[in-house]
Amino acid sequence: MHMGQVNILHVPYRGGAQAYNDLLGGRVDMVFGNIPEALRLSREGQVRPLAVTGAGRSPQAPDVPGWQSSCRATR
């Protein structure tokens, strides 16, 4: 998939645990994951959330911008 100046390869996983293991192990560069797991790993300093996939911020992660806001900010 090619979006703007970013080349993204989709890697299917059976669950979030495998995806996050590969992220933490450096085998993938990013994960589209669930908010609770991402926030736990963020609080532990292991990952940095870039955006939530909704139109706006999530009440669960008010400091993380929505995807649309993040995309506009990089243009």
Phi, psi and omega in degrees: 000139179236118182235108181063234180259016183245127176260119185239129175254124179282127176242110182286138177235154177280344180191166182296327182301314179296318180297313180292326175300317179290325176296310181294331179276358178080013181274340172226156184267338180203160181222135167268102186236184180277152185298313183301316180292317180297319180293321178299312181293328177294315179299328179278357178078017183267334179222165176233114179290134180265321182192159169261154187277359176281174181292331181227190180290152177267141175301333178286336183221067186295342179272355182257124182290160172286156183305315182297320178295319180295320181294318179295324183292336183267356181280000000 
